[in-house]
Amino acid sequence: MSELLIKNACVIDPLNGINGDVMDIAIRDGRIVEDVGSSAEVIDADRCLTLPGGIDSHTHVCGTKVNFGRYMSPEDMRAGRTSRNGSMHVTSGYSVPTTFGNSYRYSTMGYTTLLEGAMAPLEARHTHEEFTATPHQDMMANTLFDGNWSIMEAVREKDVKRAAAVVAWILSAVKGFAIKLTNPGGTEAWGWGEDVSSIHDTVPYFEVTPAEIIETMIRANELLRLPHSVHLHCNNLGVPGNYRTTLDTMNLVPDLNSRRQSLYLTHLQFHSYGGTTWRDIDSRSEEIIRVVNASPHIVIDMGQIMFGRTTTMTADGPMEFKLYMLHHNKWSNHDVELETGSGIIPVYYSKKSVVNCVMWAIGLELALQAKNPWQCLLTTDNPNGAPFVKYPEIIALLMSKRYRDQECALLDPRTEKRVPLMAIDRELDWNEIAIMTRAGQSRALGIESLGKGHLAPGAEADVAIYPIRTTEIDPSAQFQQVMAGFSRTMYTIKRGRVVARNGEVIVEGANSTIWVKPRVSHEYDLGNDPEFAKKFQQYYTVRMRNYPVQETYLPRGVCIETEADL
Amino acid sequence: MKIEDVVCTFCGCLCDDLVVEVEGDMVVNVENGCTLANKKFMGNNRLKTPIKRDGGNWKKVGLDEAIQTAAGILLDADRPLLYGWSGTHGEAQTIGVHMAELLGAVIDNTSTVCHGPSIMAIQEVGHPGCTLGQVKNRADVIVYWGANPIEAHPRHMSRYTTYADGFFLKEAFRERKVIVVDIRKTETANIADEFIMVEPGADYALLSALRAIVRGKGDVLPRTVAGVEKEQLIRVADICMSAKFGAMFFGLGLTMSRGKYKNIRNAIELTEELNRHTKFTISPMRGHWNVYGSNEVFTWITGYPFAVDFARGIAFYNPGETTSVDILKRGECDACLVVGSDPGAHFPGDCCRHLADIPTIQIDPHVNATTHLSRLQIPVAVTGIDAEGTAYRMDGVPIRTRKVIDTTYPSDSEVLDKIYQIIRKETGP
């Protein structure tokens, strides 16, 4: 039995309605409890800000394309390197750090749980191998279904149950967590070098539309009673005028779940552009957020960009090729048979580019205009908008109008006419930031019941203590302190154990991988389905029996079993 | 007993449809395999116990003694080199990288004498590729450049390209056009629709000529380029541009001939140009069954796919400096651990001489050329036969290899972990 007592913690725990109370937190064997014995180890939080461990609900840190981002970028590897130090392995990389680099940097920022944004089922084993080497965070994998042939056939047949059965088999086989759709239909079209440009275009050969795929998958998701909703990367990412596609998409969403949203729209900054070309691009955050504010069954994340160098990587292969045509740097692409695609290019977001300035403003505007912080979560779509180490800067920008004004003064002067940001006075408070960085994620991902994202007795003892006294600083003026405070915890506690202290990771990690296994009736178990098996016999290059990820790849797997309506 | 869906651990094709028949601890029959696979599964000239040099002779030693000796050699060394890794599973590669980190060693894999230049080109311009099933189901144009799959990757064409049935091709063999570029008429060239015989060392010029045509600048070309008629080049460029889906595969004929990584860069840029007209991908024909896995594992732990030097504490990468051949040629390393490869058969003479001069340890199931340069050899189980583990196919698809028989040999991971634990104890936390 191990016991830990955190004394004098200034706790913000939005899921339990605690907002700045100074209290003690008792921990026994990795869980929060009512109290502990007198022999418990004691940490004095000294009235500093104490939050549930951070949760990133959309980040690219592990798997085939992330590793290819490293592989093709020795210049990025050189841009951030540390040597072996105590329990810490060597790390390399700035925008795409090595797995240990990601894990240590997230941990020292107080993050204890991550959702990998995109995993191709065929290459899932790779993602899980890297999860094991990201030892300080519990991991989950969004599983890509955007161009899945079996799914598109079910959509064509208007057979939601069949689609759900495909999801059930694949999620269980690859130990995935949720349904991810990246440019649905577009990744299959990219198999022929094409793309779709609206949600009503038809996908070559399969004769289904993105709208039909999205609607079917939202319903299939609820049939399977998955913890998370469908996680959507809309069509037309990064295209001027794409806000119309995003509005059309949001209008499709039925409200099917009382506990959480029915659709999670990721990195919405990249999907809120007006104009017709790069010359006249402008912000349409107001139109977008108006719909979000009126749609409690939708949750978004920001996908904020920050100025500087980074690497873009996504399953959206056609988008990356278009981006390459603009940047002419280097371009990688990796289509995955029968399933999806992917692409990678390095980028530099510059304050001298009015396009980049507009993008930067839009992300902030989404967060500042969203009435309900539970509906707009803080992300950079790491590393697409910026590496996650920029989160503290984003928090500071959201909390300080003065800081925003200071930054806006450095932008391309044409920006002001194209974005509403300069007219927005709102400054977010500590509670709202806590919602946008952990509590909101926990609810949106449906992992509240696993004890994630809150600190009530029974919760997982994942705790972050920041060197910030909320009663003593004015974030509006002292934004530098806010930034410094969120960059480095005093203590990061993972499952009841102090894993990082003052910016240094002090122990070897032992994370879990959370995955979902929907239970379906025999009739819907595609393991017995000849048509489904035929895909493997004839078209995949891996045999059906060699496709599933063995449990040996999840040394501490946590399986959520659901009872599907199938 | 017949075991189905067995993964062949010979070449980068990583075929996973073999049917292997076993009796006791022997494989007695292999179905679906190529001749290389059959030889791999059915061969039986494995070293029985660890052997250590004793003056001019070899003496048999126990596993524990062998492990102690290996750890001692590595701990004594100032600049150890850990080389090979493409013939073992990912779990062993992981231990190897962590071992290198503790020792401040250089760790390098066989890419260094293989597709290392391809990796360097990718680091300059990226890599538009795909999984092999994408080619199988869609490609109507296949290009093999400096590669001879019929002999080196015997099932590549039947499983993934020319002869493979694909979803969007009803009669794959008739519908697909095959272009082969090589310096001689190989077995693969014999079945090509277009065979381009390029002058040795002139691939770069040929690629540049094709790029010019694709860009609409064919007028600047002379009558022949690299020994090839302009008419043929125009014909080939037309085939590529009118493909619905084209897939180029290149081998060491392009990677290791004059121009090296610049050739690959040019080939990748040709592929990129073709993407402005249609869909085109390019992929290296990786040799060893898990060489790509060693690149992947090295990358997620260190940031670099090969030639990683930990001497400075951080991971440092500079091909030409931190690559095995260069380190050996300079006589720089003072001990070497070889795992799952045979540098004795592939490295230049000077490098082999240095390997013989320093304490070289080999972990390998078989006696090979490197045995003769080594002071110690530890035989291990063969991954895919009597050990299991993760492998990455040439296109990056990870597959778990199966264990089909039980033997008393330890796996690579087991042996390496024992050495690692000793080193860890000696070097502190």
Contacts between the chains, C-beta under 8 A, distances in Angstrom:
chain1	res1	chain2	res2	distance
A	62	B	300	7.9
A	64	B	396	5.6
A	67	B	296	5.8
A	67	B	299	5.3
A	67	B	300	5.2
A	68	B	127	7.5
A	68	B	396	7.7
A	70	B	299	5.0
A	70	B	300	6.9
A	70	B	303	5.4
A	71	B	119	7.3
A	71	B	122	7.2
A	71	B	123	7.8
A	71	B	295	6.8
A	71	B	296	7.8
A	71	B	299	4.8
A	71	B	305	5.3
A	72	B	122	5.3
A	72	B	123	5.5
A	72	B	126	5.8
A	72	B	127	6.6
A	73	B	123	7.1
A	74	B	123	5.5
A	74	B	303	7.5
A	74	B	304	6.3
A	74	B	317	5.8
A	77	B	303	3.4
A	77	B	304	6.2
A	77	B	315	7.4
A	77	B	317	7.2
A	81	B	303	7.6
A	81	B	314	4.4
A	81	B	315	6.5
A	82	B	314	6.8
A	83	B	312	7.5
A	83	B	313	3.2
A	83	B	314	4.8
A	84	B	101	5.7
A	84	B	102	7.5
A	84	B	313	6.5
A	86	B	429	6.2
A	87	B	429	6.7
A	89	B	98	7.3
A	89	B	101	6.4
A	89	B	301	7.2
A	90	B	101	5.4
A	90	B	301	7.8
A	90	B	302	6.6
A	90	B	310	6.8
A	90	B	313	7.4
A	90	B	314	6.1
A	90	B	315	5.2
A	92	B	302	6.2
A	92	B	303	3.1
A	92	B	304	7.4
A	92	B	314	7.3
A	92	B	315	5.1
A	93	B	303	5.3
A	97	B	303	7.8
A	98	B	299	7.8
A	98	B	300	6.1
A	98	B	301	6.0
A	98	B	302	6.5
A	98	B	303	5.1
A	99	B	300	5.0
A	99	B	301	7.0
A	100	B	301	7.1
A	101	B	303	8.0
A	122	B	131	6.7
A	122	B	133	8.0
A	122	B	397	6.1
A	123	B	396	6.7
A	123	B	397	6.1
A	123	B	398	6.3
A	125	B	390	6.7
A	125	B	398	4.0
A	125	B	399	7.6
A	125	B	400	6.8
A	126	B	296	7.0
A	126	B	392	7.4
A	126	B	396	7.5
A	126	B	398	4.7
A	129	B	90	6.7
A	129	B	300	7.7
A	129	B	390	6.6
A	129	B	398	7.2
A	130	B	300	5.3
A	133	B	94	7.7
A	133	B	300	6.1
A	133	B	301	6.7
A	190	B	279	7.8
A	191	B	134	6.5
A	191	B	138	6.0
A	191	B	245	7.2
A	191	B	279	7.1
A	192	B	138	7.5
A	192	B	244	6.5
A	192	B	245	6.7
A	192	B	279	5.6
A	193	B	245	7.9
A	193	B	275	6.5
A	193	B	278	5.7
A	193	B	279	3.5
A	205	B	168	7.4
A	321	B	275	6.7
A	324	B	272	8.0
A	330	B	124	6.7
A	330	B	125	4.9
A	330	B	126	3.7
A	331	B	125	7.5
A	331	B	126	4.3
A	331	B	128	6.4
A	331	B	272	6.6
A	332	B	122	7.4
A	332	B	126	4.1
A	332	B	127	4.7
A	332	B	128	6.6
A	332	B	129	7.4
A	333	B	126	7.9
A	333	B	127	7.6
A	333	B	128	4.2
A	333	B	129	6.5
A	333	B	130	7.3
A	333	B	281	7.3
A	334	B	127	7.9
A	334	B	129	5.5
A	334	B	130	6.2
A	334	B	131	7.4
A	334	B	396	7.0
A	335	B	129	7.9
A	335	B	130	3.8
A	335	B	131	6.7
A	335	B	134	4.6
A	335	B	281	7.2
A	336	B	130	7.5
A	336	B	131	5.3
A	336	B	134	7.3
A	337	B	130	7.6
A	337	B	131	4.8
A	337	B	132	7.4
A	337	B	133	2.9
A	337	B	134	4.7
A	337	B	136	7.4
A	337	B	137	6.3
A	338	B	133	6.6
A	338	B	137	7.5
A	344	B	126	7.1
A	345	B	126	7.2
A	538	B	165	6.5
A	538	B	167	7.5
A	539	B	133	6.6
A	539	B	136	7.5
A	539	B	137	5.7
A	539	B	166	7.5
A	539	B	167	5.1
A	540	B	133	5.7
A	541	B	131	7.0
A	541	B	132	5.0
A	541	B	133	4.1
A	541	B	136	6.2
A	541	B	159	6.7
A	541	B	160	6.3
A	541	B	397	7.3
A	542	B	16	6.0
A	542	B	133	7.9
A	542	B	397	6.4
A	542	B	399	6.5
A	543	B	5	4.5
A	543	B	16	5.2
A	543	B	17	5.8
A	545	B	4	7.3
A	545	B	5	4.6
A	546	B	5	5.6
A	546	B	7	6.8
A	546	B	16	4.8
A	546	B	399	5.8
A	546	B	400	7.0
A	550	B	400	6.0
